[in-house]
Amino acid sequence: MTREQALQYFADYAWDTSDGAEKEVTRYSSDPGQATAYMIGQLHLIKLRNYVTKELGDKFSLKDFHYYILAQGSSPLAHLEASIMEYVKCAKNPKQDGCNSVLNPVPKNQTTTAELEKKEKEWEPNEKAASFREHYI
């Protein structure tokens, strides 16, 4: 499809004639594999969520599922799948070897996000940092 046809498609089906639609069409045109990769990832995540939901039943927690997905960061789908399989195995039988670190990955004495945000607000930049920013940024 041409650029004009793609923009018309956005207008007709997404009711979007904004600058955002133009940017999306440009992005899709310049990197067509990106949209395909995005959809492959989305479909794989749906497959994993269905698997975890089925396997854990009433024990399924969307919050935990999201945590274990996001905790993997940017990783290959095979690694992500193996990690989720390990999580399910441990959620079903937490007394297995290694499951404590799978189910409780953050040590109790680790700084929390709220504590880090508080420290960040209290932080005063020193002269070297200010000089660095002025010179390089």
N, CA, C and O atoms as a GROMACS GRO file, in nm:
protein
  548
    1MET      N    1   0.085  -0.117   0.000
    1MET     CA    2   0.000   0.000   0.000
    1MET      C    3   0.090   0.123   0.000
    1MET      O    4   0.200   0.121   0.054
    2THR      N    5   0.043   0.228  -0.059
    2THR     CA    6   0.120   0.351  -0.065
    2THR      C    7   0.106   0.428   0.067
    2THR      O    8   0.023   0.394   0.152
    3ARG      N    9   0.189   0.528   0.082
    3ARG     CA   10   0.182   0.612   0.203
    3ARG      C   11   0.044   0.677   0.215
    3ARG      O   12  -0.015   0.682   0.323
    4GLU      N   13  -0.005   0.725   0.103
    4GLU     CA   14  -0.136   0.790   0.103
    4GLU      C   15  -0.246   0.691   0.141
    4GLU      O   16  -0.338   0.726   0.216
    5GLN      N   17  -0.238   0.569   0.091
    5GLN     CA   18  -0.337   0.467   0.126
    5GLN      C   19  -0.329   0.434   0.276
    5GLN      O   20  -0.432   0.413   0.340
    6ALA      N   21  -0.208   0.428   0.329
    6ALA     CA   22  -0.191   0.399   0.472
    6ALA      C   23  -0.250   0.510   0.558
    6ALA      O   24  -0.316   0.483   0.658
    7LEU      N   25  -0.227   0.635   0.518
    7LEU     CA   26  -0.284   0.748   0.592
    7LEU      C   27  -0.437   0.746   0.582
    7LEU      O   28  -0.506   0.779   0.679
    8GLN      N   29  -0.490   0.709   0.466
    8GLN     CA   30  -0.634   0.700   0.451
    8GLN      C   31  -0.690   0.588   0.538
    8GLN      O   32  -0.798   0.601   0.594
    9TYR      N   33  -0.616   0.479   0.549
    9TYR     CA   34  -0.656   0.366   0.633
    9TYR      C   35  -0.666   0.411   0.779
    9TYR      O   36  -0.763   0.379   0.848
   10PHE      N   37  -0.564   0.486   0.824
   10PHE     CA   38  -0.570   0.542   0.960
   10PHE      C   39  -0.693   0.630   0.977
   10PHE      O   40  -0.763   0.621   1.077
   11ALA      N   41  -0.719   0.714   0.879
   11ALA     CA   42  -0.834   0.805   0.886
   11ALA      C   43  -0.966   0.728   0.890
   11ALA      O   44  -1.056   0.762   0.966
   12ASP      N   45  -0.977   0.624   0.807
   12ASP     CA   46  -1.103   0.550   0.796
   12ASP      C   47  -1.129   0.456   0.914
   12ASP      O   48  -1.243   0.445   0.960
   13TYR      N   49  -1.024   0.389   0.963
   13TYR     CA   50  -1.045   0.283   1.062
   13TYR      C   51  -0.995   0.316   1.202
   13TYR      O   52  -1.039   0.254   1.299
   14ALA      N   53  -0.906   0.411   1.214
   14ALA     CA   54  -0.858   0.450   1.347
   14ALA      C   55  -0.903   0.592   1.381
   14ALA      O   56  -0.874   0.644   1.489
   15TRP      N   57  -0.974   0.655   1.287
   15TRP     CA   58  -1.023   0.792   1.304
   15TRP      C   59  -0.911   0.885   1.347
   15TRP      O   60  -0.929   0.972   1.432
   16ASP      N   61  -0.795   0.864   1.287
   16ASP     CA   62  -0.677   0.942   1.326
   16ASP      C   63  -0.618   1.009   1.203
   16ASP      O   64  -0.566   0.943   1.113
   17THR      N   65  -0.626   1.140   1.200
   17THR     CA   66  -0.564   1.217   1.091
   17THR      C   67  -0.456   1.310   1.147
   17THR      O   68  -0.415   1.405   1.082
   18SER      N   69  -0.413   1.280   1.267
   18SER     CA   70  -0.316   1.365   1.335
   18SER      C   71  -0.174   1.341   1.284
   18SER      O   72  -0.148   1.255   1.200
   19ASP      N   73  -0.085   1.419   1.339
   19ASP     CA   74   0.058   1.403   1.313
   19ASP      C   75   0.105   1.266   1.360
   19ASP      O   76   0.200   1.210   1.305
   20GLY      N   77   0.040   1.212   1.462
   20GLY     CA   78   0.076   1.080   1.513
   20GLY      C   79   0.056   0.971   1.409
   20GLY      O   80   0.137   0.879   1.399
   21ALA      N   81  -0.051   0.981   1.331
   21ALA     CA   82  -0.075   0.882   1.225
   21ALA      C   83   0.035   0.890   1.120
   21ALA      O   84   0.082   0.788   1.071
   22GLU      N   85   0.075   1.011   1.084
   22GLU     CA   86   0.184   1.027   0.987
   22GLU      C   87   0.314   0.967   1.040
   22GLU      O   88   0.387   0.903   0.966
   23LYS      N   89   0.341   0.989   1.168
   23LYS     CA   90   0.463   0.934   1.227
   23LYS      C   91   0.459   0.781   1.229
   23LYS      O   92   0.560   0.715   1.204
   24GLU      N   93   0.342   0.725   1.259
   24GLU     CA   94   0.330   0.579   1.260
   24GLU      C   95   0.352   0.522   1.121
   24GLU      O   96   0.424   0.423   1.105
   25VAL      N   97   0.293   0.583   1.020
   25VAL     CA   98   0.309   0.535   0.882
   25VAL      C   99   0.457   0.545   0.842
   25VAL      O  100   0.510   0.454   0.777
   26THR      N  101   0.522   0.652   0.879
   26THR     CA  102   0.665   0.667   0.850
   26THR      C  103   0.746   0.558   0.919
   26THR      O  104   0.837   0.500   0.860
   27ARG      N  105   0.713   0.530   1.044
   27ARG     CA  106   0.784   0.427   1.119
   27ARG      C  107   0.763   0.290   1.055
   27ARG      O  108   0.858   0.214   1.039
   28TYR      N  109   0.640   0.259   1.020
   28TYR     CA  110   0.612   0.130   0.957
   28TYR      C  111   0.682   0.118   0.822
   28TYR      O  112   0.730   0.010   0.785
   29SER      N  113   0.688   0.228   0.748
   29SER     CA  114   0.752   0.226   0.616
   29SER      C  115   0.903   0.209   0.626
   29SER      O  116   0.964   0.138   0.546
   30SER      N  117   0.963   0.275   0.724
   30SER     CA  118   1.108   0.272   0.735
   30SER      C  119   1.160   0.145   0.801
   30SER      O  120   1.276   0.108   0.781
   31ASP      N  121   1.077   0.078   0.879
   31ASP     CA  122   1.120  -0.046   0.946
   31ASP      C  123   1.004  -0.144   0.949
   31ASP      O  124   0.944  -0.165   1.055
   32PRO      N  125   0.972  -0.205   0.836
   32PRO     CA  126   0.854  -0.292   0.831
   32PRO      C  127   0.864  -0.413   0.922
   32PRO      O  128   0.761  -0.464   0.967
   33GLY      N  129   0.982  -0.460   0.951
   33GLY     CA  130   0.997  -0.576   1.039
   33GLY      C  131   0.960  -0.546   1.183
   33GLY      O  132   0.928  -0.637   1.259
   34GLN      N  133   0.965  -0.418   1.222
   34GLN     CA  134   0.935  -0.381   1.360
   34GLN      C  135   0.792  -0.418   1.396
   34GLN      O  136   0.768  -0.474   1.503
   35ALA      N  137   0.698  -0.387   1.309
   35ALA     CA  138   0.558  -0.418   1.338
   35ALA      C  139   0.536  -0.569   1.344
   35ALA      O  140   0.459  -0.618   1.426
   36THR      N  141   0.604  -0.642   1.256
   36THR     CA  142   0.593  -0.788   1.257
   36THR      C  143   0.649  -0.845   1.386
   36THR      O  144   0.588  -0.932   1.448
   37ALA      N  145   0.766  -0.796   1.426
   37ALA     CA  146   0.828  -0.842   1.550
   37ALA      C  147   0.740  -0.810   1.670
   37ALA      O  148   0.727  -0.891   1.762
   38TYR      N  149   0.679  -0.693   1.670
   38TYR     CA  150   0.589  -0.653   1.777
   38TYR      C  151   0.473  -0.752   1.789
   38TYR      O  152   0.439  -0.796   1.898
   39MET      N  153   0.413  -0.786   1.674
   39MET     CA  154   0.299  -0.877   1.676
   39MET      C  155   0.340  -1.018   1.718
   39MET      O  156   0.266  -1.084   1.791
   40ILE      N  157   0.456  -1.064   1.674
   40ILE     CA  158   0.503  -1.196   1.715
   40ILE      C  159   0.521  -1.198   1.866
   40ILE      O  160   0.481  -1.294   1.932
   41GLY      N  161   0.580  -1.093   1.921
   41GLY     CA  162   0.597  -1.084   2.066
   41GLY      C  163   0.463  -1.080   2.138
   41GLY      O  164   0.445  -1.148   2.240
   42GLN      N  165   0.370  -1.001   2.088
   42GLN     CA  166   0.238  -0.991   2.150
   42GLN      C  167   0.168  -1.127   2.151
   42GLN      O  168   0.112  -1.168   2.253
   43LEU      N  169   0.172  -1.196   2.039
   43LEU     CA  170   0.107  -1.327   2.032
   43LEU      C  171   0.173  -1.427   2.126
   43LEU      O  172   0.104  -1.511   2.185
   44HIS      N  173   0.305  -1.419   2.140
   44HIS     CA  174   0.375  -1.510   2.230
   44HIS      C  175   0.339  -1.481   2.376
   44HIS      O  176   0.321  -1.572   2.456
   45LEU      N  177   0.328  -1.353   2.409
   45LEU     CA  178   0.289  -1.316   2.546
   45LEU      C  179   0.147  -1.364   2.577
   45LEU      O  180   0.121  -1.411   2.688
   46ILE      N  181   0.057  -1.354   2.481
   46ILE     CA  182  -0.079  -1.404   2.500
   46ILE      C  183  -0.076  -1.555   2.522
   46ILE      O  184  -0.145  -1.606   2.610
   47LYS      N  185   0.004  -1.626   2.444
   47LYS     CA  186   0.017  -1.771   2.459
   47LYS      C  187   0.071  -1.805   2.599
   47LYS      O  188   0.020  -1.897   2.664
   48LEU      N  189   0.172  -1.732   2.644
   48LEU     CA  190   0.228  -1.757   2.778
   48LEU      C  191   0.125  -1.727   2.888
   48LEU      O  192   0.114  -1.802   2.984
   49ARG      N  193   0.052  -1.618   2.872
   49ARG     CA  194  -0.049  -1.584   2.973
   49ARG      C  195  -0.157  -1.692   2.979
   49ARG      O  196  -0.200  -1.731   3.088
   50ASN      N  197  -0.202  -1.739   2.865
   50ASN     CA  198  -0.302  -1.847   2.863
   50ASN      C  199  -0.248  -1.972   2.930
   50ASN      O  200  -0.319  -2.039   3.005
   51TYR      N  201  -0.121  -2.004   2.904
   51TYR     CA  202  -0.058  -2.121   2.966
   51TYR      C  203  -0.054  -2.107   3.119
   51TYR      O  204  -0.092  -2.199   3.191
   52VAL      N  205  -0.008  -1.991   3.167
   52VAL     CA  206   0.003  -1.969   3.311
   52VAL      C  207  -0.136  -1.970   3.376
   52VAL      O  208  -0.153  -2.028   3.483
   53THR      N  209  -0.233  -1.907   3.312
   53THR     CA  210  -0.370  -1.905   3.364
   53THR      C  211  -0.424  -2.047   3.378
   53THR      O  212  -0.484  -2.082   3.480
   54LYS      N  213  -0.404  -2.128   3.275
   54LYS     CA  214  -0.452  -2.265   3.276
   54LYS      C  215  -0.381  -2.348   3.383
   54LYS      O  216  -0.444  -2.422   3.458
   55GLU      N  217  -0.249  -2.335   3.390
   55GLU     CA  218  -0.169  -2.417   3.482
   55GLU      C  219  -0.192  -2.380   3.629
   55GLU      O  220  -0.196  -2.468   3.715
   56LEU      N  221  -0.207  -2.250   3.658
   56LEU     CA  222  -0.219  -2.207   3.798
   56LEU      C  223  -0.363  -2.194   3.844
   56LEU      O  224  -0.389  -2.192   3.965
   57GLY      N  225  -0.456  -2.185   3.754
   57GLY     CA  226  -0.597  -2.177   3.792
   57GLY      C  227  -0.623  -2.062   3.889
   57GLY      O  228  -0.595  -1.946   3.858
   58ASP      N  229  -0.678  -2.094   4.007
   58ASP     CA  230  -0.711  -1.992   4.107
   58ASP      C  231  -0.587  -1.922   4.164
   58ASP      O  232  -0.598  -1.813   4.219
   59LYS      N  233  -0.471  -1.984   4.151
   59LYS     CA  234  -0.346  -1.924   4.200
   59LYS      C  235  -0.290  -1.819   4.104
   59LYS      O  236  -0.194  -1.749   4.136
   60PHE      N  237  -0.350  -1.808   3.984
   60PHE     CA  238  -0.300  -1.713   3.885
   60PHE      C  239  -0.314  -1.571   3.936
   60PHE      O  240  -0.420  -1.531   3.986
   61SER      N  241  -0.206  -1.495   3.923
   61SER     CA  242  -0.206  -1.354   3.959
   61SER      C  243  -0.153  -1.275   3.840
   61SER      O  244  -0.039  -1.294   3.798
   62LEU      N  245  -0.236  -1.187   3.786
   62LEU     CA  246  -0.193  -1.106   3.673
   62LEU      C  247  -0.074  -1.018   3.712
   62LEU      O  248   0.018  -0.996   3.634
   63LYS      N  249  -0.078  -0.968   3.836
   63LYS     CA  250   0.032  -0.885   3.886
   63LYS      C  251   0.163  -0.964   3.884
   63LYS      O  252   0.265  -0.913   3.837
   64ASP      N  253   0.161  -1.087   3.934
   64ASP     CA  254   0.282  -1.170   3.934
   64ASP      C  255   0.326  -1.203   3.792
   64ASP      O  256   0.445  -1.200   3.761
   65PHE      N  257   0.230  -1.235   3.706
   65PHE     CA  258   0.263  -1.265   3.567
   65PHE      C  259   0.335  -1.147   3.503
   65PHE      O  260   0.439  -1.165   3.439
   66HIS      N  261   0.281  -1.028   3.519
   66HIS     CA  262   0.345  -0.908   3.463
   66HIS      C  263   0.484  -0.888   3.522
   66HIS      O  264   0.578  -0.854   3.451
   67TYR      N  265   0.496  -0.911   3.651
   67TYR     CA  266   0.626  -0.894   3.716
   67TYR      C  267   0.730  -0.987   3.652
   67TYR      O  268   0.839  -0.944   3.618
   68TYR      N  269   0.695  -1.113   3.636
   68TYR     CA  270   0.792  -1.210   3.582
   68TYR      C  271   0.822  -1.184   3.435
   68TYR      O  272   0.933  -1.210   3.390
   69ILE      N  273   0.726  -1.134   3.361
   69ILE     CA  274   0.752  -1.097   3.222
   69ILE      C  275   0.846  -0.977   3.216
   69ILE      O  276   0.948  -0.980   3.147
   70LEU      N  277   0.813  -0.873   3.291
   70LEU     CA  278   0.892  -0.750   3.286
   70LEU      C  279   1.030  -0.768   3.349
   70LEU      O  280   1.125  -0.700   3.310
   71ALA      N  281   1.041  -0.857   3.446
   71ALA     CA  282   1.170  -0.880   3.512
   71ALA      C  283   1.275  -0.935   3.416
   71ALA      O  284   1.394  -0.922   3.441
   72GLN      N  285   1.231  -0.995   3.306
   72GLN     CA  286   1.326  -1.051   3.209
   72GLN      C  287   1.389  -0.944   3.121
   72GLN      O  288   1.489  -0.969   3.054
   73GLY      N  289   1.330  -0.825   3.121
   73GLY     CA  290   1.384  -0.718   3.037
   73GLY      C  291   1.374  -0.757   2.890
   73GLY      O  292   1.287  -0.833   2.848
   74SER      N  293   1.465  -0.703   2.813
   74SER     CA  294   1.469  -0.734   2.671
   74SER      C  295   1.543  -0.867   2.655
   74SER      O  296   1.664  -0.875   2.673
   75SER      N  297   1.468  -0.969   2.622
   75SER     CA  298   1.529  -1.102   2.612
   75SER      C  299   1.462  -1.181   2.500
   75SER      O  300   1.349  -1.151   2.462
   76PRO      N  301   1.531  -1.282   2.449
   76PRO     CA  302   1.470  -1.365   2.345
   76PRO      C  303   1.344  -1.435   2.398
   76PRO      O  304   1.334  -1.464   2.517
   77LEU      N  305   1.251  -1.461   2.309
   77LEU     CA  306   1.125  -1.524   2.349
   77LEU      C  307   1.148  -1.661   2.410
   77LEU      O  308   1.075  -1.701   2.501
   78ALA      N  309   1.247  -1.734   2.363
   78ALA     CA  310   1.276  -1.867   2.419
   78ALA      C  311   1.320  -1.856   2.565
   78ALA      O  312   1.281  -1.938   2.648
   79HIS      N  313   1.400  -1.754   2.597
   79HIS     CA  314   1.443  -1.731   2.735
   79HIS      C  315   1.324  -1.690   2.821
   79HIS      O  316   1.307  -1.738   2.933
   80LEU      N  317   1.242  -1.604   2.768
   80LEU     CA  318   1.122  -1.559   2.839
   80LEU      C  319   1.031  -1.677   2.869
   80LEU      O  320   0.980  -1.691   2.981
   81GLU      N  321   1.011  -1.762   2.771
   81GLU     CA  322   0.926  -1.879   2.790
   81GLU      C  323   0.983  -1.974   2.895
   81GLU      O  324   0.909  -2.025   2.979
   82ALA      N  325   1.114  -1.997   2.891
   82ALA     CA  326   1.177  -2.085   2.990
   82ALA      C  327   1.161  -2.028   3.131
   82ALA      O  328   1.137  -2.102   3.226
   83SER      N  329   1.174  -1.897   3.143
   83SER     CA  330   1.160  -1.832   3.273
   83SER      C  331   1.017  -1.846   3.326
   83SER      O  332   0.997  -1.872   3.445
   84ILE      N  333   0.919  -1.829   3.239
   84ILE     CA  334   0.778  -1.844   3.279
   84ILE      C  335   0.748  -1.988   3.316
   84ILE      O  336   0.673  -2.013   3.411
   85MET      N  337   0.804  -2.083   3.244
   85MET     CA  338   0.785  -2.225   3.276
   85MET      C  339   0.841  -2.255   3.416
   85MET      O  340   0.781  -2.329   3.493
   86GLU      N  341   0.957  -2.198   3.446
   86GLU     CA  342   1.019  -2.216   3.578
   86GLU      C  343   0.932  -2.154   3.686
   86GLU      O  344   0.914  -2.212   3.793
   87TYR      N  345   0.877  -2.036   3.659
   87TYR     CA  346   0.787  -1.969   3.753
   87TYR      C  347   0.665  -2.057   3.782
   87TYR      O  348   0.627  -2.073   3.898
   88VAL      N  349   0.604  -2.114   3.678
   88VAL     CA  350   0.486  -2.199   3.695
   88VAL      C  351   0.521  -2.322   3.778
   88VAL      O  352   0.448  -2.359   3.870
   89LYS      N  353   0.634  -2.384   3.746
   89LYS     CA  354   0.679  -2.502   3.820
   89LYS      C  355   0.695  -2.469   3.969
   89LYS      O  356   0.652  -2.546   4.055
   90CYS      N  357   0.755  -2.356   3.998
   90CYS     CA  358   0.776  -2.316   4.137
   90CYS      C  359   0.648  -2.271   4.206
   90CYS      O  360   0.630  -2.295   4.325
   91ALA      N  361   0.559  -2.207   4.132
   91ALA     CA  362   0.432  -2.164   4.191
   91ALA      C  363   0.348  -2.286   4.230
   91ALA      O  364   0.273  -2.282   4.328
   92LYS      N  365   0.360  -2.393   4.154
   92LYS     CA  366   0.287  -2.515   4.185
   92LYS      C  367   0.348  -2.591   4.302
   92LYS      O  368   0.276  -2.651   4.381
   93ASN      N  369   0.480  -2.588   4.313
   93ASN     CA  370   0.550  -2.661   4.419
   93ASN      C  371   0.667  -2.575   4.469
   93ASN      O  372   0.780  -2.596   4.427
   94PRO      N  373   0.640  -2.479   4.559
   94PRO     CA  374   0.743  -2.384   4.602
   94PRO      C  375   0.859  -2.444   4.681
   94PRO      O  376   0.960  -2.378   4.700
   95LYS      N  377   0.846  -2.567   4.727
   95LYS     CA  378   0.952  -2.627   4.809
   95LYS      C  379   1.064  -2.689   4.726
   95LYS      O  380   1.161  -2.739   4.782
   96GLN      N  381   1.053  -2.687   4.594
   96GLN     CA  382   1.158  -2.742   4.507
   96GLN      C  383   1.285  -2.658   4.519
   96GLN      O  384   1.280  -2.540   4.552
   97ASP      N  385   1.399  -2.721   4.491
   97ASP     CA  386   1.526  -2.650   4.493
   97ASP      C  387   1.524  -2.532   4.396
   97ASP      O  388   1.478  -2.544   4.282
   98GLY      N  389   1.572  -2.418   4.442
   98GLY     CA  390   1.584  -2.299   4.359
   98GLY      C  391   1.458  -2.216   4.350
   98GLY      O  392   1.461  -2.105   4.296
   99CYS      N  393   1.348  -2.266   4.402
   99CYS     CA  394   1.222  -2.193   4.387
   99CYS      C  395   1.214  -2.070   4.477
   99CYS      O  396   1.141  -1.976   4.446
  100ASN      N  397   1.286  -2.068   4.585
  100ASN     CA  398   1.283  -1.950   4.671
  100ASN      C  399   1.332  -1.828   4.595
  100ASN      O  400   1.272  -1.721   4.605
  101SER      N  401   1.440  -1.843   4.518
  101SER     CA  402   1.491  -1.728   4.443
  101SER      C  403   1.402  -1.694   4.324
  101SER      O  404   1.399  -1.579   4.280
  102VAL      N  405   1.329  -1.792   4.271
  102VAL     CA  406   1.237  -1.764   4.161
  102VAL      C  407   1.115  -1.689   4.213
  102VAL      O  408   1.070  -1.592   4.151
  103LEU      N  409   1.060  -1.733   4.325
  103LEU     CA  410   0.938  -1.673   4.379
  103LEU      C  411   0.964  -1.548   4.462
  103LEU      O  412   0.873  -1.468   4.482
  104ASN      N  413   1.086  -1.530   4.511
  104ASN     CA  414   1.123  -1.414   4.593
  104ASN      C  415   1.253  -1.355   4.541
  104ASN      O  416   1.355  -1.362   4.609
  105PRO      N  417   1.251  -1.297   4.421
  105PRO     CA  418   1.376  -1.254   4.359
  105PRO      C  419   1.441  -1.132   4.422
  105PRO      O  420   1.560  -1.110   4.401
  106VAL      N  421   1.366  -1.052   4.497
  106VAL     CA  422   1.422  -0.932   4.558
  106VAL      C  423   1.450  -0.957   4.704
  106VAL      O  424   1.358  -0.986   4.781
  107PRO      N  425   1.578  -0.947   4.745
  107PRO     CA  426   1.610  -0.968   4.886
  107PRO      C  427   1.536  -0.868   4.976
  107PRO      O  428   1.507  -0.756   4.934
  108LYS      N  429   1.507  -0.909   5.098
  108LYS     CA  430   1.430  -0.824   5.191
  108LYS      C  431   1.501  -0.693   5.223
  108LYS      O  432   1.435  -0.593   5.249
  109ASN      N  433   1.635  -0.692   5.220
  109ASN     CA  434   1.708  -0.571   5.259
  109ASN      C  435   1.741  -0.482   5.140
  109ASN      O  436   1.813  -0.383   5.156
  110GLN      N  437   1.690  -0.512   5.021
  110GLN     CA  438   1.717  -0.431   4.904
  110GLN      C  439   1.635  -0.303   4.909
  110GLN      O  440   1.521  -0.302   4.955
  111THR      N  441   1.695  -0.195   4.861
  111THR     CA  442   1.628  -0.065   4.859
  111THR      C  443   1.506  -0.071   4.769
  111THR      O  444   1.512  -0.122   4.657
  112THR      N  445   1.395  -0.018   4.818
  112THR     CA  446   1.271  -0.019   4.741
  112THR      C  447   1.269   0.100   4.644
  112THR      O  448   1.348   0.193   4.658
  113THR      N  449   1.179   0.095   4.550
  113THR     CA  450   1.164   0.204   4.454
  113THR      C  451   1.127   0.333   4.525
  113THR      O  452   1.178   0.439   4.490
  114ALA      N  453   1.039   0.325   4.625
  114ALA     CA  454   0.999   0.446   4.699
  114ALA      C  455   1.119   0.508   4.770
  114ALA      O  456   1.134   0.630   4.772
  115GLU      N  457   1.205   0.424   4.828
  115GLU     CA  458   1.325   0.475   4.895
  115GLU      C  459   1.420   0.541   4.795
  115GLU      O  460   1.479   0.645   4.824
  116LEU      N  461   1.434   0.481   4.677
  116LEU     CA  462   1.520   0.539   4.574
  116LEU      C  463   1.464   0.673   4.527
  116LEU      O  464   1.541   0.768   4.506
  117GLU      N  465   1.332   0.682   4.510
  117GLU     CA  466   1.271   0.807   4.467
  117GLU      C  467   1.291   0.916   4.572
  117GLU      O  468   1.314   1.032   4.538
  118LYS      N  469   1.281   0.879   4.700
  118LYS     CA  470   1.302   0.976   4.808
  118LYS      C  471   1.446   1.026   4.806
  118LYS      O  472   1.469   1.147   4.818
  119LYS      N  473   1.542   0.935   4.790
  119LYS     CA  474   1.683   0.976   4.784
  119LYS      C  475   1.709   1.066   4.664
  119LYS      O  476   1.786   1.161   4.673
  120GLU      N  477   1.644   1.035   4.552
  120GLU     CA  478   1.663   1.115   4.432
  120GLU      C  479   1.614   1.258   4.453
  120GLU      O  480   1.677   1.353   4.407
  121LYS      N  481   1.500   1.273   4.523
  121LYS     CA  482   1.446   1.407   4.550
  121LYS      C  483   1.537   1.486   4.644
  121LYS      O  484   1.547   1.608   4.634
  122GLU      N  485   1.603   1.415   4.737
  122GLU     CA  486   1.691   1.480   4.834
  122GLU      C  487   1.828   1.512   4.776
  122GLU      O  488   1.902   1.592   4.832
  123TRP      N  489   1.862   1.451   4.664
  123TRP     CA  490   1.995   1.466   4.606
  123TRP      C  491   2.017   1.606   4.554
  123TRP      O  492   1.935   1.660   4.480
  124GLU      N  493   2.127   1.664   4.592
  124GLU     CA  494   2.165   1.796   4.545
  124GLU      C  495   2.286   1.779   4.454
  124GLU      O  496   2.387   1.725   4.497
  125PRO      N  497   2.278   1.823   4.330
  125PRO     CA  498   2.392   1.808   4.241
  125PRO      C  499   2.511   1.891   4.289
  125PRO      O  500   2.495   2.005   4.332
  126ASN      N  501   2.628   1.832   4.281
  126ASN     CA  502   2.747   1.907   4.320
  126ASN      C  503   2.798   1.990   4.203
  126ASN      O  504   2.744   1.982   4.092
  127GLU      N  505   2.902   2.068   4.227
  127GLU     CA  506   2.954   2.157   4.123
  127GLU      C  507   3.007   2.079   4.003
  127GLU      O  508   2.989   2.121   3.889
  128LYS      N  509   3.073   1.965   4.029
  128LYS     CA  510   3.127   1.886   3.918
  128LYS      C  511   3.015   1.837   3.828
  128LYS      O  512   3.027   1.841   3.705
  129ALA      N  513   2.906   1.790   3.887
  129ALA     CA  514   2.794   1.741   3.808
  129ALA      C  515   2.733   1.854   3.727
  129ALA      O  516   2.702   1.837   3.609
  130ALA      N  517   2.714   1.970   3.789
  130ALA     CA  518   2.657   2.084   3.720
  130ALA      C  519   2.749   2.128   3.606
  130ALA      O  520   2.702   2.159   3.497
  131SER      N  521   2.878   2.130   3.631
  131SER     CA  522   2.974   2.168   3.529
  131SER      C  523   2.973   2.068   3.413
  131SER      O  524   2.981   2.108   3.297
  132PHE      N  525   2.962   1.940   3.446
  132PHE     CA  526   2.956   1.836   3.344
  132PHE      C  527   2.835   1.857   3.254
  132PHE      O  528   2.845   1.852   3.132
  133ARG      N  529   2.720   1.879   3.316
  133ARG     CA  530   2.597   1.899   3.240
  133ARG      C  531   2.607   2.020   3.148
  133ARG      O  532   2.569   2.014   3.031
  134GLU      N  533   2.660   2.130   3.203
  134GLU     CA  534   2.671   2.252   3.122
  134GLU      C  535   2.767   2.232   3.005
  134GLU      O  536   2.745   2.284   2.895
  135HIS      N  537   2.874   2.157   3.030
  135HIS     CA  538   2.976   2.141   2.928
  135HIS      C  539   2.938   2.037   2.821
  135HIS      O  540   2.963   2.058   2.703
  136TYR      N  541   2.877   1.927   2.864
  136TYR     CA  542   2.855   1.816   2.770
  136TYR      C  543   2.710   1.801   2.724
  136TYR      O  544   2.686   1.734   2.624
  137ILE      N  545   2.616   1.859   2.793
  137ILE     CA  546   2.476   1.834   2.757
  137ILE      C  547   2.415   1.957   2.693
  137ILE      O  548   2.298   1.955   2.656
   0.00000   0.00000   0.00000
